[in-house]
């Protein structure tokens, strides 16, 4: 594919920063935007943005739900839309999910449809499937959280622009992504932090038995790039991206304990509302259409995440306070 000018929303975040780096390394002109909100420390996102700037990717502060995007979209040929209100925290009100997932996506789509764009790749989530995310893309979604509900609505909004306005849109549903730069409230960073600090790790009731398709971020980026490269076959389509294996959270915790050479101290917590009991990525469509083959094992990926945490975060641990 010829090089393009590509906009990545949520570029200072976990997956967005990795994707921006990859696109830049492939020779594309990458423009990043992020609102640097306070859901977790903006300083962590600034670390990511600094890494990107060293590679020639500038990340501008923009609020997708409110700002005029005309200037930043000038010359853009492709959009990867990763910006979102993440997580299933009971402390995050519905209005926040609605604004940052659905209203923001609508504002972006309205701006994008006014330019000559080759592709709009929406980033969705396995949370749209609900309690058991184990089926293929034809399965009726049954989300159980505000996050899942609003991400499903945003995905369908984007696809409605394809169906009604001929906007070139594809959507990727990601499964349990982990790796370097992962958000601090996620399982692995929180676990690594707790073990190194010798502090209790909050374990929600029953969560150690939950099964997950833990997918390394590099394998996710591989899939997103494949959607871009093979977009003619992806226009109007939805793809599951993840690893077609599953392991329990308890087993994943044991891998981290072994890598750190130290056991976690657990603090039992009530069941987390809206949490998924099982995810298993059915990637048969991505294999068939994209030639997608995620290869990183949880042990390999977690080795990289532990190394990153020790080298990049442990020195600046005040950012996690």
Buried (B, 14 or more C-beta within 10 A) or exposed (E): EEEBBBBBBBBBBBBBBBBBBBBBEBEBBBBBBBBBEEBBBBEBBBBBBEBBEEEEBEBBEBBBBEBEBEEBBEEBBBBBBBBBBBBBBEEBEEEBBBBBBBBBBBBBBEBBEEBEBBBBBBBBBBBBBBBBBBEEBEBEBEBBBBBBBBBBBBBBBBBEBBEEEEBBBBBBBBBBBBBBBBBBEBBBBBBBBBBBEEEEBBBBEEBBEBBBBBBBBBBBBBBBBBBBBBBEEBBEBBBBBBBBBBBBBEBBBBBBBEBBEEEBEEEEEEEBEBBBBBBBBBBEBBEEBBEBBBEBBBEEBBBBBBEBBEEBBBEEEEBBE
